[in-house]
Amino acid sequence: MNLTDTSKIAIFKSSRIVFPDAVLPAILIVLRGKIERIYRYEDEDEAHRILKDYTAPVEDFGSLVLMPGVIDSHVHVNEPGRTTWEGFETATHAAAAGGVTTIVDMPLNSIPPTTTVENLKVKVKIATGKTSVDVGFWGGVVPGNKDDLEGLVNAGVVGFKCFMCPSGVGEFPYVHEGDIKLALGELKRLQSLLAFHAEYEKEEFSQPGDPSLYSTFLNSRPPSMEYNAIKIATSLCKSFHSRCHIVHLSASDSLELVREAKKNGAPLTVETCNHYLNIVAEEIPQGATEYKCTPPIRGKSNQDKLWGAVKEGLLDMVVSDHSPCPENIKTPGNFMTAWGGIASLQFDLSLLWTGARQRNFTLMEVSRLLSANPAKVVGLDKIKGTIKEGIDADFVAWNPEDTFVVERAHIHHKNKLTPYEGKKLFGVVVATIVRGQYVYNKGQFADKPKGKLLLRKEFLENIE
């Protein structure tokens, strides 16, 4: 192949490139942001022979792992409306620093929420020109917006999210079973996806106790809340045979419901989060509200079962559920009044790898959990999530043997409070590449944002 226009070509080389089936030495030829050609080589002499036909400079990562960029499909950017919590510029900077090449923004916590086309337009206007990585968007299902779903699908949202309990913000009310049935009927017709925040407040679990103790909060949200919600969601998924997704599963009690639904052919996918895999309730310090999230972090035996389900493939993917806020809203010392959300987007890869390496996960398994499977769930698998010809050249170059300590000075989230501060993690990100262009390299960001908004071209062109 004679490619002489070096302005449009980028060449990447590593002795450890993560393919779906193996980790091998390879050379990736990138043309106009896509992987044009893949050469697998046996030794450096063969690599030299391959490269002699190209005049473009070679980005040689040596023995660093070159993997598909991480796709985090569960991120609360919060802009506009709660931009003091997070924003597109800071969130995507944090993503780039952590090897995340695509995020998908959740429909709530911003004002307005992404429940109508007009609301999506407001968000797009704010996001345009600010994103260091690519950004997709979830729509929201709330009572009464069934007629808005088709317009959002046509605009290009990846799917829809609903709550089965109060969301924590008044502008995004939760749905009842009747609302879900209406939405599923419409989304099946539109070939879209419904994601569930699967907690169901069937009964009141308010517990007396010391609000500075994590156990007081944990007792207020028992596993039965998740079990009851997932039982409803899996039943509806089976009866409608419409694509459903359970977000941030934390309670291992619910795993058999997932297993039974999948075994019977329900089009169901399920995610869990890094905090459920890395933190246990028994070790959360008194008053440390940076650990609060919903559903809650549970005990060690529960965590072990979640890891087993991840290894088995019963849980399809691992995401951040990045949901930061100003520190005062975390009401230090009071778990019962603190905002429930954990900031961790920048550390997706390192967090998963730190736990996975201890449990004999391969790099291919990690890549499936962080990239290929999230891409498939949100409908981006034809352009992202794996290293193969024709796919976007989205990569993370990282050192799985190296370690770092999480320090505030190096956190790029707008609000730095995180339960991982001071923690030693394995897996140091060296560079992040989006469509063949560096967005982060050895501690430095690109001069200009290079991310795209992953919506339909026709929709984007018609925003005034």
Secondary structure, DSSP 8 states (H G I E B T S, - for coil): -----GGGEEEEEEEEEE-SS-EEEEEEEEETTEEEEEEE-SSHHHHHHHHTT--S-EEE-TTSEEEE-EEEEEE---TTT-TTT--HHHHHHHHHHTTEEEEEE-SSSSSS-SSSHHHHHHHHHHHTT--SSEEEE-EE--TT-GGGHHHHHHHT---EEEESS--SSTTS----HHHHHHHHHHHHHHT--EEEE----SS-----S-TTSHHHHHHHS-HHHHHHHHHHHHHHHHHHT--EEEES---GGGHHHHHHHHHTT--EEEEEEHHHHH--GGG--TT-GGG--SS----HHHHHHHHHHHHHTSS-EEE--B----GGGG-TT-TTTS---B--GGGHHHHHHHHHGGGT--HHHHHIIIIIHHHHHTT-TTTSSS--TTSB--EEEEEEEEEEE--GGG--SSS---TTTT-EEEEEEEEEEETTEEEEETTEE-SS----B-S-HHHHHT--
